[in-house]
Amino acid sequence: MPTWLLILIVGVVLLIIGVAVEAAKILIWIGIAVLVISLILGLVRRGGAKV
């Protein structure tokens, strides 16, 4: 399971439960940032392989 997905799931669970709402928000933003970075890196790798 990808790390970004794990972080996102933990953040959502914390947000739903209501425990440490600020920590959950931080985890969700970290998960989103990791997702975006991994998508960009994936596109760069694919683009580099075609050239």
Distance bins in CASP14 RR format, pairs under 12 A and 6 or more apart:
PFRMAT RR
TARGET T0000
AUTHOR 0000-0000-0000
RMODE 2
METHOD distances of the structure
MODEL  1
1 7 0 0 0 0 0 1 0 0 0 0 0
1 8 0 0 0 0 0 1 0 0 0 0 0
1 9 0 0 0 0 1 0 0 0 0 0 0
1 10 0 0 0 0 0 1 0 0 0 0 0
2 8 0 0 0 0 1 0 0 0 0 0 0
2 9 0 0 0 0 0 1 0 0 0 0 0
2 31 0 0 0 0 1 0 0 0 0 0 0
2 34 0 0 0 0 1 0 0 0 0 0 0
2 35 0 0 0 0 1 0 0 0 0 0 0
2 37 0 0 0 0 0 1 0 0 0 0 0
2 38 1 0 0 1 0 0 0 0 0 0 0
2 39 0 0 0 0 0 1 0 0 0 0 0
3 9 0 0 0 0 0 1 0 0 0 0 0
3 10 0 0 0 0 0 1 0 0 0 0 0
3 27 0 0 0 0 0 1 0 0 0 0 0
3 30 0 0 0 0 1 0 0 0 0 0 0
3 31 0 0 0 0 1 0 0 0 0 0 0
3 33 0 0 0 0 0 1 0 0 0 0 0
3 34 1 0 0 1 0 0 0 0 0 0 0
3 35 0 0 0 0 1 0 0 0 0 0 0
3 37 0 0 0 0 0 1 0 0 0 0 0
3 38 0 0 0 0 1 0 0 0 0 0 0
4 10 0 0 0 0 0 1 0 0 0 0 0
4 11 0 0 0 0 0 1 0 0 0 0 0
4 27 0 0 0 0 0 1 0 0 0 0 0
4 28 0 0 0 0 0 1 0 0 0 0 0
4 29 0 0 0 0 0 1 0 0 0 0 0
4 30 0 0 0 0 1 0 0 0 0 0 0
4 31 1 0 1 0 0 0 0 0 0 0 0
4 32 0 0 0 0 1 0 0 0 0 0 0
4 33 0 0 0 0 1 0 0 0 0 0 0
4 34 1 1 0 0 0 0 0 0 0 0 0
4 35 1 0 1 0 0 0 0 0 0 0 0
4 36 0 0 0 0 1 0 0 0 0 0 0
4 37 0 0 0 0 1 0 0 0 0 0 0
4 38 1 0 1 0 0 0 0 0 0 0 0
4 39 0 0 0 0 1 0 0 0 0 0 0
4 41 0 0 0 0 0 1 0 0 0 0 0
5 11 0 0 0 0 0 1 0 0 0 0 0
5 12 0 0 0 0 0 1 0 0 0 0 0
5 31 0 0 0 0 1 0 0 0 0 0 0
5 32 0 0 0 0 0 1 0 0 0 0 0
5 34 0 0 0 0 1 0 0 0 0 0 0
5 35 0 0 0 0 1 0 0 0 0 0 0
5 38 0 0 0 0 1 0 0 0 0 0 0
6 12 0 0 0 0 0 1 0 0 0 0 0
6 13 0 0 0 0 0 1 0 0 0 0 0
6 27 0 0 0 0 1 0 0 0 0 0 0
6 30 0 0 0 0 0 1 0 0 0 0 0
6 31 0 0 0 0 1 0 0 0 0 0 0
6 34 0 0 0 0 1 0 0 0 0 0 0
6 35 0 0 0 0 0 1 0 0 0 0 0
7 13 0 0 0 0 0 1 0 0 0 0 0
7 14 0 0 0 0 0 1 0 0 0 0 0
7 23 0 0 0 0 0 1 0 0 0 0 0
7 24 0 0 0 0 0 1 0 0 0 0 0
7 26 0 0 0 0 1 0 0 0 0 0 0
7 27 1 0 1 0 0 0 0 0 0 0 0
7 28 0 0 0 0 1 0 0 0 0 0 0
7 29 0 0 0 0 1 0 0 0 0 0 0
7 30 1 0 1 0 0 0 0 0 0 0 0
7 31 1 0 1 0 0 0 0 0 0 0 0
7 32 0 0 0 0 1 0 0 0 0 0 0
7 33 0 0 0 0 1 0 0 0 0 0 0
7 34 1 0 0 1 0 0 0 0 0 0 0
7 35 0 0 0 0 1 0 0 0 0 0 0
7 38 0 0 0 0 0 1 0 0 0 0 0
8 14 0 0 0 0 0 1 0 0 0 0 0
8 15 0 0 0 0 0 1 0 0 0 0 0
8 24 0 0 0 0 0 1 0 0 0 0 0
8 27 1 0 0 1 0 0 0 0 0 0 0
8 28 1 0 0 1 0 0 0 0 0 0 0
8 29 0 0 0 0 1 0 0 0 0 0 0
8 30 0 0 0 0 1 0 0 0 0 0 0
8 31 1 0 1 0 0 0 0 0 0 0 0
8 32 1 0 0 1 0 0 0 0 0 0 0
8 33 0 0 0 0 0 1 0 0 0 0 0
8 34 0 0 0 0 1 0 0 0 0 0 0
8 35 1 0 0 1 0 0 0 0 0 0 0
8 36 0 0 0 0 0 1 0 0 0 0 0
8 38 0 0 0 0 0 1 0 0 0 0 0
9 15 0 0 0 0 0 1 0 0 0 0 0
9 16 0 0 0 0 0 1 0 0 0 0 0
9 24 0 0 0 0 0 1 0 0 0 0 0
9 27 0 0 0 0 1 0 0 0 0 0 0
9 28 0 0 0 0 0 1 0 0 0 0 0
9 31 0 0 0 0 1 0 0 0 0 0 0
10 16 0 0 0 0 0 1 0 0 0 0 0
10 17 0 0 0 0 0 1 0 0 0 0 0
10 19 0 0 0 0 0 1 0 0 0 0 0
10 20 0 0 0 0 0 1 0 0 0 0 0
10 23 0 0 0 0 1 0 0 0 0 0 0
10 24 0 0 0 0 1 0 0 0 0 0 0
10 26 0 0 0 0 0 1 0 0 0 0 0
10 27 1 0 1 0 0 0 0 0 0 0 0
10 28 0 0 0 0 1 0 0 0 0 0 0
10 30 0 0 0 0 1 0 0 0 0 0 0
10 31 0 0 0 0 1 0 0 0 0 0 0
11 17 0 0 0 0 1 0 0 0 0 0 0
11 18 0 0 0 0 0 1 0 0 0 0 0
11 19 0 0 0 0 0 1 0 0 0 0 0
11 20 0 0 0 0 1 0 0 0 0 0 0
11 21 0 0 0 0 0 1 0 0 0 0 0
11 22 0 0 0 0 0 1 0 0 0 0 0
11 23 1 0 0 1 0 0 0 0 0 0 0
11 24 1 0 1 0 0 0 0 0 0 0 0
11 25 0 0 0 0 1 0 0 0 0 0 0
11 26 0 0 0 0 1 0 0 0 0 0 0
11 27 1 1 0 0 0 0 0 0 0 0 0
11 28 1 0 1 0 0 0 0 0 0 0 0
11 29 0 0 0 0 1 0 0 0 0 0 0
11 30 0 0 0 0 1 0 0 0 0 0 0
11 31 0 0 0 0 1 0 0 0 0 0 0
11 32 0 0 0 0 0 1 0 0 0 0 0
12 18 0 0 0 0 0 1 0 0 0 0 0
12 24 1 0 0 1 0 0 0 0 0 0 0
12 25 0 0 0 0 0 1 0 0 0 0 0
12 27 0 0 0 0 1 0 0 0 0 0 0
12 28 1 0 0 1 0 0 0 0 0 0 0
12 31 0 0 0 0 0 1 0 0 0 0 0
12 32 0 0 0 0 0 1 0 0 0 0 0
13 19 0 0 0 0 1 0 0 0 0 0 0
13 20 0 0 0 0 0 1 0 0 0 0 0
13 23 0 0 0 0 0 1 0 0 0 0 0
13 24 0 0 0 0 1 0 0 0 0 0 0
13 27 0 0 0 0 1 0 0 0 0 0 0
13 28 0 0 0 0 0 1 0 0 0 0 0
14 20 1 0 1 0 0 0 0 0 0 0 0
14 21 1 0 0 1 0 0 0 0 0 0 0
14 22 0 0 0 0 1 0 0 0 0 0 0
14 23 1 0 0 1 0 0 0 0 0 0 0
14 24 1 1 0 0 0 0 0 0 0 0 0
14 25 0 0 0 0 1 0 0 0 0 0 0
14 26 0 0 0 0 1 0 0 0 0 0 0
14 27 1 0 0 1 0 0 0 0 0 0 0
14 28 0 0 0 0 1 0 0 0 0 0 0
15 21 1 0 0 1 0 0 0 0 0 0 0
15 22 0 0 0 0 0 1 0 0 0 0 0
15 23 0 0 0 0 1 0 0 0 0 0 0
15 24 1 0 1 0 0 0 0 0 0 0 0
15 25 1 0 0 1 0 0 0 0 0 0 0
15 26 0 0 0 0 0 1 0 0 0 0 0
15 27 0 0 0 0 1 0 0 0 0 0 0
15 28 1 0 0 1 0 0 0 0 0 0 0
15 29 0 0 0 0 0 1 0 0 0 0 0
16 24 0 0 0 0 1 0 0 0 0 0 0
16 28 0 0 0 0 0 1 0 0 0 0 0
17 23 0 0 0 0 0 1 0 0 0 0 0
17 24 0 0 0 0 1 0 0 0 0 0 0
18 24 1 0 0 1 0 0 0 0 0 0 0
18 25 0 0 0 0 0 1 0 0 0 0 0
19 27 0 0 0 0 0 1 0 0 0 0 0
20 26 0 0 0 0 1 0 0 0 0 0 0
20 27 0 0 0 0 1 0 0 0 0 0 0
21 27 0 0 0 0 0 1 0 0 0 0 0
21 28 0 0 0 0 0 1 0 0 0 0 0
22 28 0 0 0 0 0 1 0 0 0 0 0
22 29 0 0 0 0 0 1 0 0 0 0 0
23 29 0 0 0 0 0 1 0 0 0 0 0
23 30 0 0 0 0 0 1 0 0 0 0 0
24 30 0 0 0 0 0 1 0 0 0 0 0
24 31 0 0 0 0 0 1 0 0 0 0 0
25 31 0 0 0 0 0 1 0 0 0 0 0
25 32 0 0 0 0 0 1 0 0 0 0 0
26 32 0 0 0 0 0 1 0 0 0 0 0
26 33 0 0 0 0 0 1 0 0 0 0 0
27 33 0 0 0 0 0 1 0 0 0 0 0
27 34 0 0 0 0 0 1 0 0 0 0 0
28 34 0 0 0 0 0 1 0 0 0 0 0
28 35 0 0 0 0 0 1 0 0 0 0 0
29 35 0 0 0 0 0 1 0 0 0 0 0
29 36 0 0 0 0 0 1 0 0 0 0 0
30 36 0 0 0 0 0 1 0 0 0 0 0
30 37 0 0 0 0 0 1 0 0 0 0 0
31 37 0 0 0 0 1 0 0 0 0 0 0
31 38 0 0 0 0 1 0 0 0 0 0 0
31 39 0 0 0 0 0 1 0 0 0 0 0
32 38 0 0 0 0 0 1 0 0 0 0 0
32 39 0 0 0 0 0 1 0 0 0 0 0
33 39 0 0 0 0 0 1 0 0 0 0 0
33 40 0 0 0 0 0 1 0 0 0 0 0
34 40 0 0 0 0 0 1 0 0 0 0 0
34 41 0 0 0 0 0 1 0 0 0 0 0
35 41 0 0 0 0 0 1 0 0 0 0 0
35 42 0 0 0 0 0 1 0 0 0 0 0
36 42 0 0 0 0 0 1 0 0 0 0 0
36 43 0 0 0 0 0 1 0 0 0 0 0
37 43 0 0 0 0 0 1 0 0 0 0 0
37 44 0 0 0 0 0 1 0 0 0 0 0
38 44 0 0 0 0 0 1 0 0 0 0 0
38 45 0 0 0 0 0 1 0 0 0 0 0
39 45 0 0 0 0 0 1 0 0 0 0 0
39 46 0 0 0 0 0 1 0 0 0 0 0
40 46 0 0 0 0 0 1 0 0 0 0 0
40 47 0 0 0 0 0 1 0 0 0 0 0
41 47 0 0 0 0 0 1 0 0 0 0 0
41 48 0 0 0 0 0 1 0 0 0 0 0
42 48 0 0 0 0 1 0 0 0 0 0 0
42 49 0 0 0 0 1 0 0 0 0 0 0
43 49 0 0 0 0 0 1 0 0 0 0 0
43 50 0 0 0 0 0 1 0 0 0 0 0
44 50 0 0 0 0 0 1 0 0 0 0 0
44 51 0 0 0 0 0 1 0 0 0 0 0
45 51 0 0 0 0 0 1 0 0 0 0 0
END
